[in-house]
């Protein structure tokens, strides 16, 4: 069995995108770890996120960059590396790998930006505004965050579909090799 079950030109692009998932994992983990340390280490920020209206949305941005950035990107990269070797066939669609990568990153970054904007603006507005006024500020930001969250969900569905199609019928393909 060869170490890569696809043509050389596709192998290089596939390897590049698989490594990009790992590189993003590293970048997002460093951002997430640093963010957590800063939130925990700066008492004014810790107070803001714990006690201001919608300040907890900043924590949600932190958790999403860790879960959807660090953890998911590591899983995506590892699974993209392992599955073609396990079933001894190329990934179903290299185009879907690329689409998955870009949609997931755009969605994640958008989610985090809008979580932090909503948390910061909501927390600051809560000092001098009524709860209804704060909600009027935060609501459109969270709606936009939801659009970016939908992109992440779509990217994850693309990943699942691509892997399913890669694995489906592997027994027949493996028997021919």
N, C-alpha and C positions, 0 to 999 in steps of 0.2 A: 504494500500500500504506500503510495506517495505521501509526502508530508502535506501537500496541498492539492486537493482534488479539482483544480480549475486551471484555466489557461494562464500563462505567465502575465499577459497584459492585465487581465482582471485581478490576478493575485496581488499585484503591486497596489492597485487602487483599493482593493478590499483591505489589504494590510494597513494602508495609510488611514482609512476610516476607522478601522478597529483600534489602531493606536491613538487616533484623535479622541475616541471615547475615553481611553485611559488618560490621555493628557488632560482632558476636561475634568475627569475625576480628580486628578491631582490638584488642578487649579481651584476647583470648587471646594475641595477639602481644606485647602489652605485658607481660602476666604471664610468658610464656615467655622473652622477652628479659631481663627483670629477674631471673627465677629463674636463668637461666644465668650472668648476671653475678655474682649473689650466690654461687652455687656455686663459680664460678671465683675470685672475689675474697676469700672468707673461707677461710683455710687450714684451720681446724678443720673446717669443713663439707666442704671438698674431701677432707680426710683421711678423714672419716667415710664419705662416699659411696664412696670408693675402697678402703677397707680394712676396714670393718666388715661382718660377715655380713649380707647382704641390704641393705646401704647403697645398692647400685646400683639398687634399686627406686625410690629418690628420683629418680635420673637418668631412669628410665623414665617416671615421672610428668611430668617436664620435657619429654621428647621427645614424649610423647603429647599434651600440651597444645599443643605447637608443631605437630605433624603433624595431629592430628585437630581441633584448635581453630583455629589460625592458617591452615594451608594448606588443609585441607578446607573450612572455612567460606568462604574466599575463592573456592575453586573452585565450591562450591555456589551462592553468590550470583551469580557471573559466569555460570555455565551457566543458572541460572534466568532470568537477564536475557536471555541471547542466544537460547536455543533457541526460545521462542515467536515471536520476531521472524524467526528463520531459516526456520522452517517456516510462518510466517504463520498461526498458529492458537494458541488459548489452551492453557495447560498442561492436561494431561489431568484432573488433580484438584487443586484448591486445598486440599481437605481433607488430601490426602496431603502437600502442602508443609508445612502446619501440623504434622501428626503427625511428619513427618521432623525438623522444626526442634526440637520439644520432646523427642522421644525421643533425638535425637543429643546435645543439650546435657545432659540428665539422665544419659545413659550416660557421656559424656566426664567430667563433673564427678565422678561416682561412681568411675570408673576412676582418676582422678588422686588423689582423696582416699584410696582404698584402697591404691594404690601407695605413697603417701607414708606412710600409717599403717604398712603392712607394713615398709617400709624403715626407718622411725624406730624402731618397737618391736623389730624384729629386730636392728637394729644396736645398740640399747641393751642388749637382753637378751644379746647375744653377749659382753658384757663379763664377765658372771657366771654364764652358763648354758651347758649342754652344747649341742652342735649339735642334738640331738634335741629338747631343750626349746625352742630357738629355732624350730625347724620347727613345733612344736606351736602356737606363737604366730602364726607367719606364715601357715600353711596356710589357716585359715579366712578370713583377710583377703584372700588371693589368690583364693580361691574366690568371695568376694563381688565382688572386682574383675572376675572373669571373667563374672559375671552382668551387670555394667554394660557390659563389653566386648561382650557379646552384644546388648545394646540398641543400641550403636553400629552393629554389623553389621546388625541389623534395619533401623535407620534408613537405612543406606547402600543396602540392598536396596530399600526403599521409594522412595528417590530414583531408583535405576536403573529400577525398574518404571515410575514416573511419567514419566520422560523417554522411555523406550522407547515407552510408549503415546502420548505426545505426538508423537513423531516418526513412528511407524508410519503408513504410507499418506499421508505428507505430499504426495506428488506429486499424488494425486487431489484433495486439498483445495486445493492451490496452483493447480491448473488451473481450479478453479471460481471462484477469487477474481478 
